[in-house]
Amino acid sequence: MRPPRTTPLSPAELRTMFADGDSVTQIYNRTYRLDRSVTKDKIRAILFERTAA
């Protein structure tokens, strides 16, 4: 069995999850478990920073 993860997810890992079809809420929930200071707005900023508004 793999030990539990204790380090936050990197922006690249977040983008990979999103590209694989995970929703912002799913990614937020996973990230929040590791880092309680993260917000949905921060997740959205990471995921959509490369797209033009």
C-alpha positions as CSV (number, residue, x, y, z in Angstrom):
1,M,0.0,0.0,0.0
2,R,1.2,3.5,-0.9
3,P,1.8,5.9,2.0
4,P,-0.6,8.9,2.1
5,R,0.5,12.0,0.1
6,T,1.6,14.9,2.3
7,T,2.9,17.4,-0.3
8,P,0.6,19.7,-2.2
9,L,-0.3,19.0,-5.9
10,S,1.7,20.9,-8.4
11,P,0.0,23.2,-11.0
12,A,1.1,20.7,-13.7
13,E,-0.7,17.9,-11.8
14,L,-3.8,20.0,-11.5
15,R,-3.9,20.7,-15.2
16,T,-3.4,17.0,-16.0
17,M,-6.4,16.1,-13.8
18,F,-8.5,18.7,-15.6
19,A,-7.3,17.5,-19.0
20,D,-8.3,14.0,-18.0
21,G,-11.9,15.1,-17.4
22,D,-12.0,16.0,-13.7
23,S,-14.2,18.9,-12.7
24,V,-12.9,22.0,-10.8
25,T,-14.8,20.8,-7.8
26,Q,-13.2,17.3,-7.8
27,I,-9.7,18.9,-8.2
28,Y,-10.5,21.4,-5.4
29,N,-11.6,18.7,-3.0
30,R,-8.5,16.6,-3.6
31,T,-6.3,19.7,-3.2
32,Y,-8.1,21.0,-0.1
33,R,-7.4,17.7,1.7
34,L,-3.7,18.4,1.3
35,D,-3.7,22.2,1.7
36,R,-6.4,23.9,3.6
37,S,-5.4,27.3,2.4
38,V,-6.4,26.7,-1.2
39,T,-9.5,28.2,-2.7
40,K,-11.6,27.4,-5.7
41,D,-10.6,30.7,-7.2
42,K,-6.9,29.8,-6.9
43,I,-7.6,26.4,-8.6
44,R,-9.5,28.2,-11.4
45,A,-6.7,30.7,-11.8
46,I,-4.2,27.8,-12.2
47,L,-6.4,25.8,-14.6
48,F,-7.4,28.7,-16.8
49,E,-4.3,31.0,-16.7
50,R,-3.3,30.1,-20.2
51,T,-6.7,30.7,-21.8
52,A,-7.7,34.0,-23.3
53,A,-10.6,35.7,-21.7
